Amino acid sequence: MAVLLAMVTFGSAVGFTVSVLARKIGASLLPVVGVMLIVGAGGGFKQALVDGGTGNAIAKIALAAGLSTLVLGWIVAVLIRLATGSATVATVTAAGIIAPLAGGLSASHLSLVVLSIGAGSLFFSHVNDAGFWLVKEYFGLTVGQTLKTWSVMETVISVMGLLLTLVLSMVF
């Protein structure tokens, strides 16, 4: 409703024709559609993994290995990030898989699980990540240079994020 009102009030007020308004609206929706598709695909992928029993299998493995929810959330996000290249898909999918294990956690510990999943979703951006190619092109780097700089930086951020989250878990 707000978009329609803005089209009428602001669009016609500055003298835009219907064809100009249509072009502007079409151009503005492209980035939104891309984000919606990525998030939707991530949610669908997460649901397919959950419905297929992946969440239960991971929970059993985690209990057998004695992994904390923080480390498990980070590992799941890392694996999905490496497989799909998308931090958004890794976050949504890992959150869906870890959610049943995080049900009884305190609010502060649940916040730390969110941080660990977020940190894991940043791990090693490589050639299947759109961000990798953006950085490569914007800075005029080769694939090797991008791997040595951007990918290493993302990995350091991810590992430091996990380590700092683990430190915080000892405090809270």
N, C-alpha and C positions, 0 to 999 in steps of 0.2 A: 504494500500500500504506500509506503514511504517513497519507493522508487517511482511509482506512478504519479504521486503528488509532485515529486521533484521534477519529473519530466514535464508536467503541465506548467508548474509555476516557474521553475528556473529555466527550463528549455525554451518555452515560448516567450518568456520575459526577455531573453537575450536575442531572440529572433531566429532560433534554430528551426529548421524545417523538419518535417517528419522523417525524411530520409537521413538527415544529419543526426537526429536523435537516435534513429535505429542503428546507424554505424557506431555511434559513441557507446550505446548500450551493449552492442555486440562485442566491441573491443574490450569493454570493462568486465564482461562476464567470462572471457577466456581464462584469466588467471584463477578465478573462483572455481570454474568447472574443473580445472586441473587439480586443485587442492581437494575438491569434493571427490573426484575419482580416486585419488591416492588414498584418502582416508577411508572411503568406501571399500576399496580393494583390500586395504589393510584389515578392516573389520571383517570382511568376508573370509579372508585368509585365516584370521584368528578363529573365526567360528568353525571353519572347516577343520582346523587343527584340534579345537576343543571337541567338536562332534566326533571326530575320528579317534578320540581317546588319548591324544597327545598330552593333554594336561594331566590326566591321571597317571600316565606313564612317567612323565617328568616328576610328578609328586612322589611316586614310588621310588624312583632313582634318587631323588633328593633325600628322602627319609633314610634310604639304605646307605647313602654316602655321608649322611650327617651334615649336609650343606645348609647354611643359613638361608633364609628367604632373600636376604640382600644379595648374597653371592649368586644364588640361583637365578634371581631376576636379572642380574647383570649378564650372566652367561647366556641365558635364553635370548636376551636382547642382542647380544653380540652375535650369536649364531644366526639369528634372523637378519640382522643388518648385513652380515657377510653374504648371506644367501640372496637377499633381495636388493641390497644397495640402498634401501630407503630407511632413513631414521624414523620416519612417521610410521611406516608399516611395522618396523621393529618394536616401536613403543606400544602401539595398539595391540599387536599380537602378543608380546611378552606380558603386557598388563592383563590381557584376557586369560593367559595360561597361568599366571601367578596369582590371580585374584582369589581362587579358592583356597590357596595356602595362606593368604594374608587376611582371611576373614576375622580371625580372633586377635589380631594385633592391636596394640594401642595406637592412638592417633599419631604420636610422634614416630613410632616405629614404622607405621604405614607410610608416613611422609618420607622416611629414609628409603623404603622400598621403591617409592616413586623416583627418588633421586638416583638410586642404583640402576633402575631400568633406563632412565634417561641417559645416564652415563654410558651404559652398555650400547645404547642405540647410536652413539657417536663413533664407535670403534671402527678403525681402519676404513675410511672412505676410499673406494677403489673404482675401477673402470665400469662397474655396473651402477654407479651412483651419479645422478644428474649433477649434483653439487661438485663432484670431482671434475666433470667436463666444464662446468662454468668457471671454476677457478683456473683450470688449465687455459681456457680460451681468453679470459679477462687479463690474465697476467702473461700471456704469450709463452707458456711453459711447454716443455715436452712432457710426454706421459711419464717418463722416468723422473724428471724434475718434480712433477706433481706428486708422484708417489713418495719421493724423498722429503718433500716439504709438507704438503697438505695432509697426506695420509698419515705421516708420522705424527704431525701435530694433533690430528683427530684422535689417534691412538693414545697419545700422552694425556690428552684431556679426559678420555674415557677411563683410563687406568687411575689417574689422579682422582677423578670423580668417585670411583669405587673406593679407593683408599681413604679419602676424606669422609665418605659416607660410613665406612667401617669405624673410623675414629669417632665420628659423631654417635654411632650406635653404642659405643662404650660409655659415653657421657649421659645419654638419655636412657 
